[in-house]
Amino acid sequence: MSSWFEAYKGEISRELENEVLKIALERFSATYWSKRNAAIKNLPYYNYYRKRAREIKTWSIEHIDELIKMTKENIESLGGTFYLARNAEDAVKHVTKICEERNAKLAVKAKSMVTEEISLNEALIKKGIEVVETDLGEWIIQLRNEKPSHIIYPAIHLTTEEVARTFSKTLNSEVPPDATKLVRIAREKLREKFVKADIGISGANVIAADTGTVLLIENEGNIRFSTNAPPTHICISGMEKIVPTVEDAVLISRVITPNATGQLMPVYISLITGPSRTADIELKLTLGVHGPKEYHMVLLDNGRSKMMEDPDFKEASYCIRCGACLSDCPVYREIGGIVWSHKYMGGIGAIWTTFTHGLDKAAPLALTCTTCGRCKAICPMEIDTPTMILKIREKLLKAGLTPPQLISIAENIKTYGNPFGALR
């Protein structure tokens, strides 16, 4: 049951010797901390915002069924469609059906960890639908056929020089390691995709139940293109993202932004409430003007309801996906998020993986965490990840998923006071 352990140790050893990763994470850590601290220093109401955000999330999780019902009713009243997916397979099947019924050939995507969770890209590609990631970091790792290494910065494990090598290989011409030039290339290559796309797919940072509004935070502008240019917009989100009101959603965005990117405000906050519409001709409501003609909300359970009902792990559903815990984690800063993940990364990722993909998939993540507590200290929602990690380790032991090597070390410490056993 623990045959993965030695292979996993080898993967970690390789990452510890990965010079590109080491340089990239060192550059990231230095930049992130200075930006985050400066932003929070200039947010006089930050402590109020984060405490209020936790109150909102706590109430929302306790009343999730009520909020889901309200969200559904409001989206449908606006001419959109609503679907509650039980699991990943259900969600993928529903989204694929929407795409196939519209004879879609091209889908553009905004960054979305939920679509990573359900492996949506792979499913659509198998159906002959071209899927293009439009977030710069996501596009880079798509070109490299890799998975995200951070929930906010998907390509943070790569240096500028490595990105330039990737672009050079893709374009069959030499591209200099200059960030500005690399961004210009991405802009040029992706721009035509927005216009030609049949489907735009996004996630959601927050969903307001009282209006059915989706709030999306970004800096690049790709989300606005992806959700506005194609004739059909599909929003896929975890059910835990719902809060009662638009005001609550905006307040949570004020907490996400400084912790995620070290900004007071993002460049763009989009509030999307159904398909585009007009009543300019005799006040007759018509859907589909310059924006999408169709809007579909796919809300995903996939283990979330079980998490919310479990008193030991309910708190994990308060996560607002700001990524601060990863950015401050001493383990993450050494090995990154490629090896230390299944779909979600790090300590909080171990908890989410337990409920979305199973305890066996969470084992490597939970056993890698040092439970040092830095994640809890920096988390704006004050999520007690270390305590939940210990509870997952208890579950692993009971399920026979703890590697014998670790059990032996624990027994040696208990018997001999050291991890090596009897000393001669």
CORSUL-V123918 format. One record per pair of residues at least 24 apart in sequence whose ideal C-beta (glycine too) atoms are under 7 Angstrom apart, sorted by the first residue. I is the first residue (numbers start at 1). J is the second residue. D is the distance in Angstrom with one decimal. If there is no record, write none. Layout:
I;J;D / I;J;D
This chain:
1;400;5.4 / 1;401;5.6 / 2;401;6.5 / 2;402;6.9 / 2;403;3.8 / 2;404;6.6 / 4;364;6.6 / 5;403;4.0 / 5;405;6.4 / 8;364;5.0 / 11;339;4.6 / 12;335;5.7 / 12;339;5.9 / 15;335;4.4 / 15;336;6.3 / 15;339;5.1 / 16;334;6.4 / 16;335;6.4 / 20;158;6.9 / 20;159;5.6 / 20;162;5.4 / 21;157;5.2 / 21;336;5.3 / 23;159;5.4 / 24;156;6.3 / 24;157;5.5 / 24;158;5.8 / 24;159;4.9 / 25;333;5.3 / 25;336;6.1 / 28;156;5.2 / 29;333;5.7 / 32;262;6.4 / 32;327;5.1 / 35;262;2.6 / 36;258;6.1 / 36;259;6.5 / 36;262;4.4 / 38;262;6.8 / 39;258;3.8 / 39;262;4.9 / 39;263;5.9 / 39;264;5.6 / 40;258;5.3 / 42;264;6.1 / 43;258;6.1 / 43;264;6.3 / 49;251;6.0 / 49;254;5.0 / 49;255;5.1 / 50;255;5.1 / 50;380;4.0 / 52;251;6.0 / 53;251;6.2 / 53;252;5.0 / 53;255;4.7 / 53;320;6.9 / 53;380;6.7 / 53;381;6.6 / 54;318;6.4 / 54;381;5.1 / 54;382;6.5 / 56;243;5.3 / 56;248;4.8 / 56;252;6.7 / 57;318;4.3 / 57;381;6.6 / 58;318;6.8 / 60;242;6.1 / 60;243;5.0 / 60;244;6.6 / 61;240;6.8 / 61;308;5.3 / 61;314;6.5 / 61;317;5.3 / 61;318;7.0 / 64;239;6.4 / 64;242;6.9 / 64;308;6.2 / 67;209;4.3 / 67;242;4.5 / 67;244;6.6 / 68;239;6.3 / 68;242;6.5 / 68;299;6.7 / 70;209;4.2 / 70;210;6.6 / 71;207;6.2 / 71;209;4.6 / 71;212;5.6 / 71;242;5.7 / 74;211;5.7 / 74;212;3.3 / 75;212;4.0 / 75;274;6.7 / 75;297;5.2 / 78;212;6.1 / 78;273;6.2 / 78;274;3.2 / 79;274;5.6 / 79;275;5.5 / 79;287;4.9 / 80;274;4.8 / 80;275;6.1 / 80;295;3.9 / 80;296;6.6 / 80;297;6.1 / 81;296;4.9 / 82;297;5.0 / 83;298;5.0 / 84;299;5.0 / 84;301;6.9 / 85;298;5.8 / 85;299;6.8 / 85;300;5.0 / 85;301;6.6 / 86;301;5.5 / 87;301;6.8 / 87;302;5.0 / 88;117;6.7 / 88;118;3.9 / 88;302;5.3 / 91;118;5.2 / 91;236;6.7 / 91;298;5.7 / 91;300;5.2 / 92;118;5.5 / 92;120;5.8 / 92;123;4.6 / 94;298;6.0 / 95;120;6.3 / 95;234;6.0 / 95;236;6.8 / 95;298;6.1 / 96;123;6.0 / 96;124;6.5 / 96;127;5.9 / 98;234;6.2 / 98;296;5.8 / 99;124;6.4 / 99;129;5.7 / 99;199;5.6 / 100;127;6.6 / 102;198;6.1 / 102;232;6.0 / 104;129;5.6 / 104;198;3.9 / 104;199;4.8 / 105;129;6.5 / 105;130;6.4 / 105;198;5.9 / 106;130;4.8 / 106;193;6.8 / 106;196;5.7 / 106;197;4.8 / 106;198;5.6 / 107;131;5.1 / 107;197;6.2 / 107;198;6.8 / 107;199;4.0 / 107;201;5.7 / 108;132;5.2 / 108;134;5.2 / 108;193;5.4 / 108;194;5.8 / 108;197;4.2 / 108;200;5.6 / 108;226;4.8 / 108;230;6.6 / 109;133;5.4 / 109;134;6.2 / 109;201;4.6 / 109;226;6.5 / 110;134;6.3 / 110;135;6.4 / 110;201;6.9 / 110;202;4.1 / 110;203;6.6 / 110;222;6.3 / 110;223;4.3 / 110;226;4.7 / 110;227;6.9 / 111;135;3.9 / 111;138;5.1 / 111;154;6.8 / 112;202;6.5 / 112;203;3.4 / 112;236;6.4 / 113;151;5.5 / 113;203;6.9 / 113;321;6.7 / 113;344;6.9 / 114;203;5.3 / 114;236;5.3 / 114;237;6.1 / 114;238;5.6 / 114;300;5.9 / 115;201;6.7 / 115;203;6.9 / 115;236;5.9 / 116;148;6.4 / 116;343;5.2 / 117;302;6.9 / 117;343;4.9 / 117;356;5.8 / 132;193;4.9 / 134;190;5.6 / 134;222;3.9 / 134;225;6.8 / 134;226;5.4 / 135;220;6.5 / 135;222;5.8 / 136;183;6.7 / 136;186;5.3 / 136;220;6.2 / 139;186;6.2 / 139;190;6.7 / 140;166;6.4 / 143;170;5.3 / 146;338;7.0 / 147;338;6.7 / 149;336;5.1 / 149;337;3.8 / 149;338;4.9 / 150;323;6.1 / 150;326;5.8 / 150;337;5.3 / 150;345;6.6 / 151;321;5.6 / 151;323;4.8 / 151;326;6.9 / 151;345;6.7 / 152;260;4.8 / 152;261;6.8 / 152;323;4.0 / 157;336;4.7 / 157;338;5.9 / 194;225;4.1 / 194;226;6.8 / 194;229;4.5 / 195;229;6.1 / 197;229;6.6 / 197;230;4.3 / 198;230;6.1 / 198;231;6.8 / 198;232;6.8 / 199;230;5.6 / 199;232;5.1 / 199;234;6.3 / 200;226;4.3 / 200;227;5.2 / 200;229;6.7 / 200;230;3.9 / 200;232;6.9 / 200;233;4.8 / 200;292;6.9 / 201;234;5.0 / 201;236;6.7 / 202;226;5.9 / 202;227;5.2 / 202;235;5.3 / 203;236;6.1 / 203;237;5.7 / 204;235;5.7 / 204;237;3.8 / 204;241;5.2 / 205;253;6.5 / 205;256;6.3 / 206;241;5.7 / 206;243;5.9 / 206;249;3.9 / 206;252;5.2 / 206;253;6.5 / 207;237;6.1 / 207;241;5.0 / 207;242;4.6 / 208;243;6.3 / 208;245;5.6 / 208;246;4.3 / 208;248;6.8 / 208;249;4.5 / 209;242;5.4 / 209;243;6.9 / 209;244;5.6 / 210;244;6.1 / 210;245;4.9 / 210;246;6.8 / 211;246;5.8 / 211;273;5.7 / 212;273;6.1 / 212;274;6.8 / 213;246;5.5 / 213;249;7.0 / 213;271;5.3 / 213;272;6.7 / 213;273;4.5 / 214;272;4.7 / 215;249;4.5 / 215;250;6.9 / 215;253;6.0 / 215;269;6.5 / 215;271;5.7 / 216;270;4.4 / 216;272;6.9 / 217;253;5.7 / 217;256;6.2 / 217;257;6.4 / 217;266;4.8 / 217;269;5.8 / 218;266;6.1 / 218;267;6.9 / 218;268;5.0 / 219;261;6.9 / 219;266;5.5 / 219;267;4.4 / 221;268;6.3 / 223;270;6.3 / 224;268;6.1 / 224;270;5.8 / 227;270;6.7 / 227;272;6.1 / 228;291;4.9 / 228;292;7.0 / 230;292;6.4 / 231;292;5.8 / 231;293;5.0 / 231;294;6.8 / 232;292;5.8 / 232;293;6.9 / 232;294;4.4 / 233;292;4.3 / 233;295;5.2 / 234;296;4.6 / 234;298;6.5 / 235;297;5.1 / 235;298;7.0 / 236;298;4.6 / 236;300;6.6 / 237;299;6.0 / 237;300;6.8 / 238;300;5.3 / 238;304;5.8 / 239;299;5.1 / 239;300;6.5 / 239;301;5.9 / 239;304;5.3 / 240;304;5.6 / 240;317;4.5 / 252;320;5.9 / 255;320;6.5 / 255;380;4.9 / 256;320;5.4 / 256;322;4.8 / 259;322;3.8 / 259;324;4.1 / 259;380;5.6 / 260;322;4.5 / 260;323;5.6 / 302;356;5.3 / 303;355;3.6 / 303;356;4.7 / 304;355;6.8 / 306;355;5.8 / 307;355;4.4 / 312;388;6.8 / 312;391;5.1 / 313;351;6.0 / 313;388;5.7 / 315;383;5.3 / 315;384;6.2 / 316;348;6.6 / 316;351;4.4 / 316;352;6.5 / 316;383;6.5 / 316;388;6.3 / 318;381;4.7 / 318;383;5.8 / 319;348;6.0 / 319;381;6.7 / 319;383;6.2 / 320;381;6.3 / 322;380;6.6 / 324;378;4.9 / 324;379;6.4 / 324;380;6.9 / 325;375;3.7 / 325;378;6.2 / 325;379;5.6 / 325;385;6.6 / 328;374;5.2 / 328;375;6.8 / 328;378;4.5 / 329;374;6.3 / 329;375;6.0 / 330;370;7.0 / 330;372;6.5 / 330;374;6.7 / 331;368;6.1 / 331;369;6.6 / 331;370;6.0 / 340;365;6.4 / 340;368;5.7 / 341;365;6.9 / 347;375;5.4 / 347;385;4.5 / 347;389;5.7 / 348;375;6.8 / 348;383;6.9 / 348;385;5.3 / 350;389;6.1 / 350;392;6.0 / 351;385;6.9 / 351;388;5.1 / 351;392;6.7 / 354;392;5.8 / 359;395;5.9 / 359;396;6.6 / 359;399;6.0 / 359;401;6.4 / 360;401;5.9 / 362;392;6.2 / 363;396;5.5 / 363;401;5.2 / 366;392;4.4 / 366;393;5.8 / 366;396;6.6 / 367;393;7.0 / 367;406;6.8
